[in-house]
Amino acid sequence: MRIARIRRQRALQSGKDTSTSLIEFPNGLPPAPSRKQKEKLSEVEQQLKKAEAAQRRRMQMEKAARESE
């Protein structure tokens, strides 16, 4: 226990010494990476996705009904 505490204290102390770990951005922060846009799904793919979601809901409802009995 004592060794773990000492290691933790050392880690905390080294974390407090931020003078050596500062990163400078003279031109400001770099732009954030853009979020990946959702791919356009075809009509058939959208219907399939809806059908799968409906099936999962049915399965969950059936499972909940069995567990509540």
C-alpha positions as CSV (number, residue, x, y, z in Angstrom):
1,M,0.0,0.0,0.0
2,R,2.8,2.4,0.9
3,I,4.6,1.9,-2.3
4,A,1.5,2.6,-4.4
5,R,0.8,5.7,-2.4
6,I,4.4,7.0,-3.0
7,R,4.1,6.3,-6.7
8,R,0.8,8.1,-6.8
9,Q,2.3,11.1,-5.0
10,R,5.2,11.2,-7.4
11,A,2.8,11.1,-10.3
12,L,0.8,13.9,-8.8
13,Q,3.9,16.0,-8.1
14,S,5.2,15.5,-11.7
15,G,1.8,16.5,-13.0
16,K,2.0,19.7,-11.0
17,D,5.2,20.7,-12.7
18,T,3.6,22.1,-15.9
19,S,6.5,24.4,-16.8
20,T,8.1,21.7,-18.9
21,S,4.9,20.3,-20.5
22,L,3.3,23.5,-21.8
23,I,2.3,23.5,-25.5
24,E,2.4,26.9,-27.2
25,F,0.1,27.9,-30.1
26,P,1.4,31.2,-31.4
27,N,-1.3,31.4,-34.0
28,G,-4.1,30.2,-31.8
29,L,-5.5,26.8,-31.4
30,P,-5.6,24.6,-34.5
31,P,-9.1,24.0,-36.0
32,A,-11.1,21.1,-34.5
33,P,-11.4,18.2,-36.8
34,S,-14.7,18.3,-38.6
35,R,-17.3,15.6,-37.7
36,K,-17.9,13.0,-40.2
37,Q,-21.1,13.7,-42.0
38,K,-23.7,10.9,-42.0
39,E,-23.7,8.9,-45.2
40,K,-26.8,9.2,-47.3
41,L,-28.7,5.9,-47.1
42,S,-30.6,4.7,-50.0
43,E,-34.4,4.1,-49.7
44,V,-33.9,0.4,-49.4
45,E,-31.2,0.8,-46.7
46,Q,-33.4,3.2,-44.7
47,Q,-36.3,0.7,-44.8
48,L,-34.0,-2.2,-43.7
49,K,-32.7,-0.1,-40.9
50,K,-36.2,0.8,-39.7
51,A,-37.3,-2.9,-39.9
52,E,-34.2,-4.0,-37.9
53,A,-35.0,-1.3,-35.2
54,A,-38.6,-2.4,-35.0
55,Q,-37.6,-6.1,-34.7
56,R,-35.2,-5.1,-31.8
57,R,-38.1,-3.3,-30.1
58,R,-40.4,-6.3,-30.4
59,M,-37.7,-8.6,-29.0
60,Q,-37.1,-6.2,-26.0
61,M,-40.9,-6.0,-25.4
62,E,-41.3,-9.8,-25.5
63,K,-38.3,-10.2,-23.2
64,A,-39.7,-7.6,-20.7
65,A,-43.1,-9.3,-20.8
66,R,-41.5,-12.8,-20.0
67,E,-39.5,-11.3,-17.2
68,S,-42.5,-9.6,-15.6
69,E,-44.5,-12.8,-15.4
